[in-house]
Amino acid sequence: MKRHLLFVALALLLAGSVNAQTIGVYWDEAGTVTTIPVGSGQGGAPTFTGYVLVFVEDVVGGASYALQIRDLDDALNDELLLASAVYPDGLQIGSALTGVEVGFSFPQYGFLGTPVLVSTLTFVNISGGQAQAAIDVLPHPAYGDAVYADGGAVLHVLSPLMDAIANENMTFGNVKSLFR
C-alpha cells in the first residue's frame, strides 16, 4: 500500500513540474478551445464569450495582465470590440485592454490541470463577417510580465498562450537530415 502512495505522490510531483505556468484567452471554461468560434448572438451581432485562464499547479490569489486585439490581415483592429469584462469576487484595478490587476476574495486552486478563471470577456464582432482576429495576452505595464500571486502573495511570471505556428512541408528525408 505504501508503495502505491509513493508512486501517486511521485506522479503528482512530476505532473506539477512538467506543466508550464501559462495564461491565455480560451473560448471554453475548460481551457481547451483556443480559436475564435463562429456563431451569432442576439440581435444579429455575433458575440463571443472568452475566458482568461491561468494554468498553474499552485494556489492562486490573483493575477495581472493586459490584452491586445489585433487583426490577422492588418494591424488596425476593426472587427472585434471588447464589450464587457467580468471578474471573480475580489478587487479589480484597471481594465483588460490597458492592464488589469485582479485579486480574489478567496484563493483558487489550479492543481491537476484545473484552470483558474481570472476574467470572463464578451466580444462583439462589429464587421458582420467572420472575425479574422487574435487576442493576445500582454504583460501588465506595472510588472513587465503577466503575473499571478500565489497563496503567500509571491508574484510568479506567466507565459502567454502563443498562436499556433504553421508547419513547413518536409519530406521524411529532410527531417532525418536534421538529426545527422
Backbone as a ProteinNet text record, in pm:
[ID]
protein_1_A
[PRIMARY]
MKRHLLFVALALLLAGSVNAQTIGVYWDEAGTVTTIPVGSGQGGAPTFTGYVLVFVEDVVGGASYALQIRDLDDALNDELLLASAVYPDGLQIGSALTGVEVGFSFPQYGFLGTPVLVSTLTFVNISGGQAQAAIDVLPHPAYGDAVYADGGAVLHVLSPLMDAIANENMTFGNVKSLFR
[TERTIARY]
82.5	0	87.3	193.4	280.7	350.6	381.3	447.4	356.2	226	131.7	120	117.8	111.2	236.6	350.7	473.9	469.3	417.6	405.7	307.8	196.3	98.7	161.3	230.8	295.8	400.3	478.1	579.3	514.6	405.4	334.8	280	223.6	172.2	285.4	397.9	512.6	564.1	576.6	622.8	522.9	393.3	290.6	296.8	322.5	331.2	454.5	564	686.5	690	611.9	612.5	522.1	410.3	314	372.7	357.4	404.1	302.8	350.4	262.8	219.3	96.8	51.5	-75.2	-97.3	-219.6	-261.6	-392	-439.8	-588.6	-635.8	-779.2	-827.8	-922	-981.3	-1129.1	-1189.4	-1329.1	-1420.9	-1367.6	-1447.6	-1384.2	-1464.1	-1415.7	-1316.3	-1308.9	-1214	-1074.9	-1063.8	-935	-885.5	-977.4	-937.8	-953.7	-1035.1	-1060.9	-985.6	-893	-810.2	-839.4	-927.4	-961.3	-1099.1	-1116.9	-1243.4	-1353.8	-1463.3	-1572.2	-1651.4	-1715.4	-1801.6	-1944.5	-2017.7	-2155.1	-2215.5	-2340.9	-2406	-2481.1	-2489.7	-2557.4	-2693.1	-2744	-2875.1	-2871.9	-2978.4	-2990.6	-2907.5	-2856.1	-2782.3	-2634.2	-2588.1	-2445.7	-2378.4	-2282.9	-2214.1	-2138.7	-2161.9	-2090.2	-2014.8	-1904.8	-1821	-1788.1	-1793.4	-1752.5	-1617.4	-1522	-1387.5	-1355.9	-1260.6	-1221.7	-1071.1	-1026.4	-884.4	-857.3	-777.5	-749.4	-600.3	-568.8	-431.3	-418.4	-314	-282.9	-154.7	-167.6	-53.9	-86	14.9	-2.3	25.8	-68.1	-44.3	-177	-171.6	-282.8	-269.3	-378.8	-374.6	-458.6	-394.5	-463.8	-501	-451	-481.5	-388.9	-413.6	-331.7	-338.7	-239.1	-233.4	-191.4	-256	-227.7	-286.1	-259.4	-323.7	-359.8	-454.2	-496.8	-471.6	-451.2	-442.7	-528.4	-616.6	-696.3	-633.9	-595.1	-531.5	-594.6	-599	-647.8	-536.7	-574.7	-475.3	-432.6	-517.7	-485	-418.7	-435.7	-366.9	-353.2	-279.9	-251	-369.4	-458.9	-570.6	-686.4	-731.3	-844.2	-974	-1050.6	-1179.4	-1289.7	-1264.4	-1362.6	-1416.9	-1331.6	-1375.2	-1369.7	-1469.3	-1478.1	-1499	-1421.1	-1442.2	-1560.7	-1672.4	-1794.7	-1798.8	-1751.2	-1753.7	-1650.6	-1610.5	-1520	-1576.7	-1590.3	-1642.4	-1533.7	-1513.1	-1406.9	-1466.3	-1394.9	-1441.2	-1446.6	-1515.4	-1525.8	-1388.1	-1373.1	-1245.4	-1221.1	-1096.4	-1052.9	-1005.5	-1048.7	-1001.7	-955	-833.4	-778.5	-737.5	-791.5	-756.7	-857.8	-820.3	-907.3	-827.5	-898.2	-832.3	-745.5	-783.6	-707.6	-585	-583.6	-468.9	-385.9	-437.1	-368.9	-460.7	-488.1	-577.8	-510.3	-530.1	-486.5	-612.1	-617.3	-733.7	-689.5	-751.8	-726	-849.7	-836.3	-951.4	-983.8	-1114	-1155.2	-1116	-1129.4	-1092.8	-996.3	-884.5	-787.9	-850.7	-801.3	-846.6	-732.6	-768.3	-669.7	-655.9	-532.6	-507.5	-439.9	-456.2	-386.2	-447.6	-364.2	-404.2	-465	-410.4	-455.3	-584.9	-634.9	-757.6	-727.1	-795.9	-769.6	-828.4	-762.1	-809.9	-867.9	-996	-1064.6	-1025.7	-970.1	-931.3	-1033.1	-1086.8	-1182.3	-1273.2	-1396.1	-1488.8	-1513	-1482.9	-1487.6	-1595.8	-1663	-1760.5	-1711.3	-1695.4	-1651.6	-1766.2	-1773.4	-1873.3	-1799.4	-1842.4	-1786.6	-1866.1	-1807.1	-1879	-1866.3	-1787.4	-1769	-1884.7	-1959.2	-2068.9	-2027.3	-1898.9	-1848.7	-1776.6	-1701.5	-1624.2	-1506.4	-1486	-1378.4	-1243.7	-1157	-1021.2	-929.9	-934.7	-860.9	-799.2	-706.6	-644.4	-644	-653.4	-649.3	-526.6	-433.5	-307.1	-307.5	-249.7	-225.7	-88.2	-82.8	40.6	83.6	205.6	249	169.9	148.4	88	193.1	156.2	256.1	331.8	269.3	335.6	438.1	425	513.2	608	581.1	665.8	641.9	550.8	513.6	368.8	306.4	180.4	219.2	154.9	194.6	72.7	99.1	-2.5	58.9	-26.5	17.4	-22.1	72.9	41	-26.5	-48.6	-116.4	-42.5	88.5	167.7	191.1	116.9	126.6	262.1	328.7	453.2	417.1	472.3	441.8	526.6	461.6	529	494.4	589.7	570.5	488.6	397.6	317.2	359.8	360.8	389.5	258.1	246.3	123	104.8	-20.8	-55.9	-16.5	56.4	105.1	12.4	10.3	-64.2	-0.9	-79.4	-27.1	78.2	181.5	289.1	266.4	271.7	247	355.9	316.3	412.1	471.5	592.8	655.1	643.7	622.3	618.8	761.2	779.9	911.7	894.7	991.6	992.8	1055.1	1036.1	1094.5	1246.5	1303.5	1447.3	1500.1	1424.8	1464.1	1460.9	1360.4	1350.7	1467.9	1500.6	1613.5	1744.4	1759.8	1884.1	1903.1	1796.6	1808.4	1881.3	1877.5	1934.6	2067.5	2128.6	2257.5	2371
-119.7	0	126.6	126.1	243.1	267.3	159.5	172.4	244.4	213.5	279.2	427.5	461.9	602.9	677.5	610.1	671.3	699.6	604.9	624.9	737.3	745.2	852.3	987.2	995	1121	1161.8	1066.1	1094.4	1141.6	1077.8	1117.8	1259	1294.7	1430.1	1532	1496.9	1587	1610.6	1504.7	1518.8	1594.5	1569.3	1641	1789.4	1826.3	1966.7	2033.6	1959.4	2020.9	2030.7	1949.4	1949.5	2060	2088	2185.8	2326.3	2400	2537.5	2627.9	2739.2	2838.4	2932.7	2915.1	2991.3	3068.5	3172.2	3249.8	3270.7	3266.5	3284.9	3308.8	3347.4	3363.5	3236	3170.5	3047	3072.1	2986.1	3005.1	2902.7	2833.1	2746.6	2752	2723.3	2734.5	2625.6	2519	2412.1	2443.1	2545.2	2583.3	2491.6	2446.1	2356.7	2418.6	2523	2583.6	2716.1	2727.5	2847.2	2931.1	2885.1	2963.9	3025.2	3144.6	3217.3	3137.6	3108.9	3031.4	3115.5	3049.2	3115.6	3098.1	3206.8	3199	3336.6	3344.1	3474.3	3481.2	3601.3	3622.6	3685.2	3743.8	3807	3934.1	3963.6	4087.5	4091.8	3981.7	3978.1	4005.9	4062	4088.9	3967.2	3909.1	3792.8	3831.2	3758.1	3779.7	3653.3	3671.9	3562.3	3581.4	3474.3	3478	3409.9	3484.2	3431.7	3428.6	3345	3328	3343.8	3434.2	3444.2	3342.8	3241.5	3132.2	3122.8	3086.8	3062.4	2913.6	2852.4	2713.1	2708.5	2676.9	2660.3	2547	2489.4	2388.9	2458.6	2544.9	2628	2686	2747.5	2826.8	2965.3	3020.7	3149.4	3249.8	3360.7	3466.1	3583.4	3585.3	3692.4	3685.4	3772.3	3776	3914.9	3945.6	4073.7	4049.7	4120.1	4103.7	4221.4	4227.6	4321.3	4242.8	4294	4228.3	4318.2	4255.8	4326.8	4250.9	4322.4	4263.4	4309.2	4213.7	4250.2	4170.7	4234.2	4167	4080.9	3975.5	3890.2	3945.3	4030.4	4081.6	4219.3	4295.3	4423.6	4458.4	4564	4598.6	4663.5	4730.4	4801.1	4705.2	4693.7	4606.7	4681.2	4630.7	4690.9	4586.1	4472.2	4364.6	4327.3	4320.3	4278.9	4394.9	4400.6	4502.7	4432.2	4467.7	4413.4	4485.8	4414	4475.1	4478.3	4370.7	4368.7	4271.2	4296.7	4207.5	4188.1	4063.7	4030.1	3952	3987.6	3926.2	3852.5	3750.9	3684.1	3783	3745	3831.4	3870.2	3998.9	4048	4189.6	4220.6	4354.5	4357.4	4458.6	4477.2	4621.4	4636.7	4769.5	4775.2	4871.1	4887.9	4821.4	4810.9	4746.9	4641.6	4550.3	4438.3	4485.4	4592.1	4636.3	4719.8	4781.2	4863.8	4801.9	4700.3	4633.2	4625.9	4506.2	4487.7	4401	4438.2	4358.9	4301.3	4169.7	4101.4	4029.8	4065.6	3997.1	3921.2	3794.8	3711.5	3725	3728.8	3728.7	3597.8	3489.1	3357.2	3295.1	3238.8	3179.7	3068.9	3054.3	2946.7	2847.2	2724.4	2617.2	2568	2563.6	2523	2388.2	2302.8	2174.8	2076.5	1982.8	1872.7	1922.2	2030.3	2080.3	2159.2	2191.3	2269.3	2416.2	2476.4	2617.7	2708.8	2821.6	2923.2	3037.1	3066.2	3172.4	3308.4	3395.2	3529.4	3631.9	3612.4	3707.3	3635.7	3683.4	3640.2	3760.6	3746.3	3857.1	3834.1	3940.3	3933.8	4023.4	3963.2	4034.6	4041.9	4152.1	4168.9	4185.1	4108	4117.8	4224.9	4341.7	4453.7	4456.5	4364.1	4363.5	4296	4212.3	4140.5	4011.6	3995.2	3872	3787.5	3691.2	3608	3688.1	3682.7	3758.5	3698	3780.4	3739.5	3814.7	3775	3847.6	3750.2	3801.7	3726	3813.3	3750.5	3822	3772.2	3863.2	3829.6	3877.8	3797.9	3840.6	3905.2	4025.3	4102.2	4118.7	4161	4189.6	4305.2	4298	4411.5	4522.6	4646.8	4754.9	4776.8	4753.7	4779.2	4672	4551.9	4441.9	4399	4436.9	4395.2	4252.9	4182.8	4045.4	4025	3923.2	3875	3793.2	3817.3	3751.6	3697.7	3603.9	3561.2	3563.9	3582.1	3579.9	3445.6	3379.2	3250.8	3273.8	3168	3178	3263.1	3279.7	3362.7	3502.3	3542.7	3674.2	3696.9	3588.9	3599.8	3598.4	3692.7	3703.4	3606.8	3542.3	3449.4	3489	3477.5	3513.4	3405.3	3448.6	3359.3	3373.5	3264.1	3267	3281.2	3381.3	3396.1	3280.1	3240.4	3139	3192.1	3112.6	3155.7	3106.9	3182.1	3139.4	3011.8	2936.5	2815.8	2855.3	2775.6	2800.8	2712.2	2770.9	2694.9	2591.7	2478.9	2372.7	2398.5	2348.3	2354.2	2216.7	2214.9	2088.2	2034.6	1912	1849.4	1702.5	1650.3	1506.1	1439	1308.3	1235.2	1241.3	1243.2	1254.5	1386.2	1496	1626.5	1625.1	1559.1	1550.2	1470.6	1358.1	1276.6	1355.3	1440.6	1514.4	1614.5	1654.3	1745.8	1680.7	1549.6	1478.9	1411.2	1441.6	1381.6	1460.7
0	0	0	80.3	87.1	-46.4	-116.7	-245.6	-345.3	-343.8	-433.5	-401.6	-274.7	-236.6	-281.9	-273.9	-319.9	-470.2	-548.4	-693	-726.5	-654.2	-677	-644.1	-531.1	-492.8	-595.6	-645.7	-747	-877.6	-915.8	-1038.1	-1026.1	-911.4	-891.5	-892.8	-833.5	-832.9	-973.8	-1052.5	-1190.7	-1275.5	-1255.8	-1332.8	-1303.7	-1179.3	-1143.7	-1200.2	-1213.3	-1262	-1413.7	-1484.4	-1630	-1685.3	-1618.2	-1668.8	-1662.8	-1770.1	-1775.1	-1706.1	-1658.1	-1597.8	-1708.6	-1757.9	-1874	-1843.7	-1924	-1921.1	-2065.9	-2090.5	-2226.8	-2230.8	-2348.7	-2372.3	-2439.5	-2375.5	-2426.2	-2450.2	-2531.2	-2568.8	-2502.2	-2402.7	-2316.2	-2177.3	-2075.2	-1937.9	-1899.9	-1979	-1951.3	-2005.7	-2090.1	-2145.2	-2254.7	-2341.4	-2449.6	-2588	-2604	-2734.4	-2741.6	-2838.1	-2848.9	-2972.5	-3061.5	-3180.3	-3162.6	-3218.4	-3204.3	-3271.6	-3199.1	-3259.2	-3358.3	-3450.3	-3547	-3498.2	-3486.6	-3439.4	-3436	-3406.1	-3396.4	-3265.6	-3214.5	-3087.7	-3106.8	-3001.6	-3003.3	-3088.3	-3155.5	-3231.4	-3357.5	-3403.5	-3528.7	-3516.6	-3403.5	-3388.5	-3325.8	-3395.1	-3338.1	-3210.5	-3104.8	-2979.6	-2941.8	-2873.5	-2831.1	-2684.3	-2608.7	-2469	-2458.2	-2406.2	-2386.5	-2238.2	-2204.3	-2064.6	-2053.4	-1967.2	-1938	-1828.3	-1863.8	-1772.2	-1744.8	-1621.9	-1579.9	-1551.1	-1606.7	-1577.6	-1495.4	-1367.2	-1276.3	-1180.5	-1124.7	-1019.9	-887.6	-845.8	-728.7	-680.6	-564	-513.1	-575.7	-625.6	-694.4	-616	-577.6	-505.7	-594.6	-717.4	-811	-931.3	-1028.2	-1149.5	-1211.4	-1293.1	-1364	-1507.9	-1599.9	-1742	-1817.3	-1946.4	-2039	-2164.6	-2241.4	-2365.1	-2484.4	-2598.8	-2725.8	-2826.4	-2893.8	-3001.4	-3132.2	-3215.3	-3342.1	-3455.5	-3571.5	-3691.2	-3747.9	-3813.8	-3877.4	-4012.5	-4073.7	-4206.9	-4205	-4097.7	-4085.4	-3937.7	-3907.9	-3768.8	-3697.7	-3772.4	-3711.7	-3690.4	-3564.8	-3536.7	-3566.4	-3662.7	-3694.2	-3694.4	-3632.2	-3635.4	-3497.6	-3396.9	-3263.8	-3165.9	-3079.1	-2975.9	-2843	-2741.6	-2608.2	-2547.4	-2530.6	-2479.8	-2328	-2262.5	-2116.5	-2063.1	-1939.5	-1867	-1727.2	-1686.5	-1554.3	-1481.5	-1355.9	-1277.2	-1158.2	-1104.2	-982.5	-865.7	-759.4	-641.4	-592	-563.2	-513.8	-558.8	-586.4	-621.6	-765.5	-841.5	-978.4	-994	-1042.7	-1067.5	-1213.4	-1288.5	-1428.4	-1519.7	-1647.8	-1746.5	-1822.4	-1882.5	-1951.7	-2067.3	-2136.5	-2253.7	-2218.8	-2101.9	-2064.2	-1953.2	-1889.2	-1779	-1659.6	-1613.1	-1500.1	-1394.8	-1269.9	-1156.7	-1092.1	-1078.7	-1023.3	-896.5	-784.9	-658	-616.7	-585.8	-549.9	-401.8	-368.3	-228.3	-161.9	-237.1	-187.7	-288.1	-240.6	-333.8	-416.8	-537.9	-625.6	-642.1	-672.2	-678.7	-821.8	-869.8	-1007.2	-1019.1	-922.2	-923.7	-1021.9	-1069.1	-1157.6	-1288.7	-1342.8	-1471.9	-1468.9	-1350.5	-1339.9	-1369.8	-1466	-1495.9	-1389.1	-1368.3	-1275.3	-1358.8	-1336.8	-1411.3	-1354.2	-1439.9	-1399.9	-1449.9	-1570.3	-1628.1	-1727.1	-1735.5	-1839	-1928.5	-2056.8	-2151.9	-2255.7	-2294.5	-2403.2	-2515.9	-2632.9	-2752.2	-2850.5	-2925.4	-3030.2	-3162.1	-3261.1	-3395.9	-3469.4	-3487.3	-3548.3	-3699.7	-3756.9	-3902.1	-3974.3	-3905.1	-3968.6	-4035.1	-4065	-4125.3	-4022.6	-4070.3	-3980.3	-3926.5	-3795.4	-3732.4	-3769.9	-3826	-3857.3	-3760.6	-3635.4	-3532.5	-3433.9	-3356	-3248.2	-3123.9	-3010.1	-2883.4	-2808.5	-2786.6	-2722.7	-2578.2	-2490.6	-2353.2	-2350	-2296	-2288.1	-2142.9	-2122.4	-1985.2	-1925.2	-1794.9	-1725.5	-1720.4	-1753.9	-1760.1	-1628.9	-1515.1	-1387.2	-1351.4	-1409.3	-1371.6	-1482.1	-1605.9	-1716.2	-1761.5	-1697.8	-1731.5	-1689.8	-1746.9	-1691.4	-1569.4	-1456.1	-1331.5	-1258.5	-1167.6	-1072.1	-933.6	-833.4	-694.7	-635.3	-569.9	-508.3	-372.6	-297.7	-168.4	-67.6	-85.5	4.2	-50.5	-152.7	-217.1	-283.5	-325.1	-400.8	-549	-625.3	-767.7	-849.1	-948.2	-1038.9	-1182.7	-1272.5	-1412.8	-1483	-1569.9	-1653.1	-1798.4	-1870.6	-2013.8	-2089.2	-2176.6	-2254.3	-2350.9	-2370.5	-2469.4	-2605.6	-2681.3	-2811.8	-2921.7	-3032.1	-3150.3	-3204.9	-3277.9	-3341	-3444.2	-3454.5	-3550.1	-3671.4	-3788.3	-3910.8	-3933.3	-3988.2	-4022.2	-4159.8	-4178.4	-4309.7	-4374	-4504.5	-4575.6	-4586.4	-4538.3	-4545.2	-4578.8	-4646.9	-4670.7	-4549.3	-4538.4	-4427.4	-4433.7	-4552.5	-4568.3	-4512.3	-4534.7	-4479.6	-4327.3	-4270.6	-4124.8	-4070.3	-4134.1	-4088.2	-4094.1	-4195	-4209.7	-4095.7	-4031	-3917.5	-3800	-3791.7	-3678.3	-3711	-3824.5	-3861.2	-3805.5
[MASK]
++++++++++++++++++++++++++++++++++++++++++++++++++++++++++++++++++++++++++++++++++++++++++++++++++++++++++++++++++++++++++++++++++++++++++++++++++++++++++++++++++++++++++++++++++++

